[in-house]
Amino acid sequence: MSRDYWEKRYRTHDMPWEKGAPSPGLVDFLSGHAQLPRGSVCVPGCGTGHDVREWARAGFEAYGADIAPGAIGLATDKTKAAGLAAKFQLADFLRAAPPFQFDWLFEHTLFCAIEPSQRDDYVRAVLRWLKPDGQYLAVNYLIPDQDGPPFGTTRDELWNRFSPHFDLLSEWVPRSYPNRTGLELMLWWRRKSRPAGIAG
Ligand SMILES: C[S@@+](CC[C@H](N)C(=O)[O-])C[C@H]1O[C@@H](n2cnc3c(N)ncnc32)[C@H](O)[C@@H]1O
């Protein structure tokens, strides 16, 4: 999906993913892991920035990237209004170089928003934006849809794509927005110290 496609969806307020609140799974993760060392985190495909602000509230150096100028504008305004210090950048996560490599990367409905044919690019981008020993926390949307966005995935696909590069620390079915209950799977990965190659 192109930048124009996403920008039009923001301009026309066609944003069914916009829930006005951060991912419940992220809220519970952060409150349940209060002792985690604080560091930098990037949320690619951050939309209006609810998840970025949740990481910022928890004391992380929080950063959001999105391909749509409308999303970055809304995220910046809402963050200023909330009195938080998160930063936002207009960027195509799949192609751009990161401003620096992050300690954490948080996935929430970007993997399902891109074309499935771009998923190798997505894994390469995660490896580019994350520090060598970084952590990748994902709220995965396990729906069957092939006609998206959103495009579905399975745990098997996620395992096959990420386990060559990451060790799985934990997985669980999170609390979700009401219309996604039982459809989400959280995977918490730590990047392997010896990276695997990726084809393509
Ligand atoms: C389904 S929305 C989810 C937004 C946000 N994560 C949320 O849950 O509210 C997908 C977001 O990814 C952004 N996006 C799509 N392709 C992108 C890309 N290649 N790089 C960065 N952002 C992208 C879109 O503009 C949109 O804001």
The ligand as an SDF file (V2000), in Angstrom:
LIG
                    3D

 27 29  0  0  0  0  0  0  0  0999 V2000
   -3.7120   -0.2760   10.4750 C   0  0  0  0  0  0  0  0  0  0  0  0
   -2.8990    1.2400   10.7560 S   0  0  0  0  0  0  0  0  0  0  0  0
   -2.3590    1.0130   12.4520 C   0  0  0  0  0  0  0  0  0  0  0  0
   -1.9410    2.2850   13.1420 C   0  0  0  0  0  0  0  0  0  0  0  0
   -1.5090    2.0890   14.6060 C   0  0  0  0  0  0  0  0  0  0  0  0
   -0.4450    1.1080   14.7210 N   0  0  0  0  0  0  0  0  0  0  0  0
   -2.6840    1.6810   15.4420 C   0  0  0  0  0  0  0  0  0  0  0  0
   -2.7680    0.4960   15.8190 O   0  0  0  0  0  0  0  0  0  0  0  0
   -3.5410    2.5390   15.6870 O   0  0  0  0  0  0  0  0  0  0  0  0
   -1.4000    1.0190    9.8340 C   0  0  0  0  0  0  0  0  0  0  0  0
   -0.4810    2.2220    9.9100 C   0  0  0  0  0  0  0  0  0  0  0  0
    0.7410    1.8970    9.2630 O   0  0  0  0  0  0  0  0  0  0  0  0
    1.1280    2.9830    8.4490 C   0  0  0  0  0  0  0  0  0  0  0  0
    2.0030    2.4110    7.3970 N   0  0  0  0  0  0  0  0  0  0  0  0
    1.6580    1.6210    6.3570 C   0  0  0  0  0  0  0  0  0  0  0  0
    2.7330    1.2700    5.6310 N   0  0  0  0  0  0  0  0  0  0  0  0
    3.8080    1.8440    6.2490 C   0  0  0  0  0  0  0  0  0  0  0  0
    5.2070    1.8490    5.9970 C   0  0  0  0  0  0  0  0  0  0  0  0
    5.7290    1.1920    4.9470 N   0  0  0  0  0  0  0  0  0  0  0  0
    6.0130    2.5460    6.8250 N   0  0  0  0  0  0  0  0  0  0  0  0
    5.5020    3.2270    7.8960 C   0  0  0  0  0  0  0  0  0  0  0  0
    4.1780    3.2670    8.1810 N   0  0  0  0  0  0  0  0  0  0  0  0
    3.3490    2.5730    7.3780 C   0  0  0  0  0  0  0  0  0  0  0  0
   -0.1740    3.6020    7.9570 C   0  0  0  0  0  0  0  0  0  0  0  0
   -0.0520    4.9350    7.5470 O   0  0  0  0  0  0  0  0  0  0  0  0
   -1.0350    3.4580    9.2230 C   0  0  0  0  0  0  0  0  0  0  0  0
   -0.8840    4.5630   10.0680 O   0  0  0  0  0  0  0  0  0  0  0  0
  1  2  1  0
  2  3  1  0
  2 10  1  0
  3  4  1  0
  4  5  1  0
  5  6  1  0
  5  7  1  0
  7  8  2  0
  7  9  1  0
 10 11  1  0
 11 12  1  0
 11 26  1  0
 12 13  1  0
 13 14  1  0
 13 24  1  0
 14 15  1  0
 14 23  1  0
 15 16  2  0
 16 17  1  0
 17 18  1  0
 17 23  2  0
 18 19  1  0
 18 20  2  0
 20 21  1  0
 21 22  2  0
 22 23  1  0
 24 25  1  0
 24 26  1  0
 26 27  1  0
M  CHG  2   2   1   9  -1
M  END
$$$$
